[in-house]
Amino acid sequence: MTVAQPVPEPVDPAVPGAADVLRRGTQVGFGAIGLAGRAAGSLLARVPTARRGSVPDPAAPPAALLPGAVAGMAIAVERVVQIVVDEVMSRGVGVARVVTRPRIVRWSLRPVEDTLWRFNEIARREQERNQAEAAVFMPVLIQRVTENVIAQIDFVRVVQQVPVDDIVASLDIEGIVARVDLVGIIRESTASVTSEATDALREQGMNLDLFTAKIVDRLLLRKRPRQLDVETQ
Amino acid sequence: MTGRESRRERARAMQGRRAGFASRVVAAAIDIAIVLAVYEISLLAYGLVRSLLTEKAFAMPTPSAWFSGTILTLLIIVGLAIAWSGSGRTIGSTFIGLRVVTDRGEPLTFFRAAGRALVLVVVPVFSMGWILISRKNAGLHDLAAHTTVIYDWHPRHEPFHPRVPPEATPVVPDPVESRQN
């Protein structure tokens, strides 16, 4: 049996023609649909199940009940169709199993089965490549679209339309300022920095004092240390 | 123990001990700079007032050398006497963390502070230079007035507590800790 192998085509560096654009666009489109489907499936899997038991308002007019009624009817139809399809499929499988049991039937169906497998393999491989291309293309597309959208927006006009005065008027700025001890914060931070710098300078002075005293004492050939303690009474 | 903690520990151990030459010279230099700045600002203010009240254009006053010397000497003596007899520290001493006390650790009276300032102003270089030689880090003005200069980083004006043995240490706020925290 021959298995279809998609052959990678060399990329033409020249300007793409209309056929190339159509082919590439189709591939990216299929890939995007595949990614979107996967993302939707992942998103739906995370959505929690809604709680049952929400009762409609009895005072609502009949017209307001129409959308809910249509949705309910569609759900009921879908369930009936699903039951019918399941029943047909279960019975059909049994029938197919009986029908395809003879060797001659299976032999005659072999080309059809091979064809189905071949197309399925083509679809699987192509879809993988399409999704890969879409994954590369979509961020670029989103970036370009976002940049173009931002370039089109007149931010100055947008900002001018923001009712800053109304927002400010609605804020109790004096109350906020009264609750924040800005003066205390500034005083404490400034005092801390000043204190650190001052203490560093004082330590340097102490070190220099000891150093000069040591030098002079050595020059004077003193052996006893200086008497730096103040005598108590 | 980190380097910063060891430095703080050493600074804490030096509180209340006699200060050396370098710290005292830096404090004196700050005080002299302040006095000179006050004198120059006073001259500037005098020139401004004179130009406003008279027809003369503004000009910086140029007093004679003896006038400037006398005024500066008086400013220094009076300023030092007031500062030493009050909190025991001038602006420069406050910045460097020094305090002037008597040999027994008591605050100075005004006259003792004035005598100390007079000796310092009359023989400044020799008096300050004696700190290098003295075993007690005393200048000539300290010997004349029986005073000494100690390290005291405490920010507030509180009575001086002389150094006593550790087992009898009085309960006073630690100046280094109180400044760091």
Interface residues (C-beta under 8 A of the other chain):
Chain A: S195 T198 D199 L201 R202 E203 G205 M206 L208 D209 L210 F211 T212 A213 V216 L220 R222 R224 R226 Q227 L228 D229 V230 E231 T232 Q233
Chain B: R7 R10 A11 M14 G16 R17 R18 A19 G20 F21 A22 S23 V26 F95 I96 G97 V101 D103 R104 G105 L132 I133 R135 K136 N137 T148 I150 Y151 W153 P162 R163 V164 V176 R179 Q180
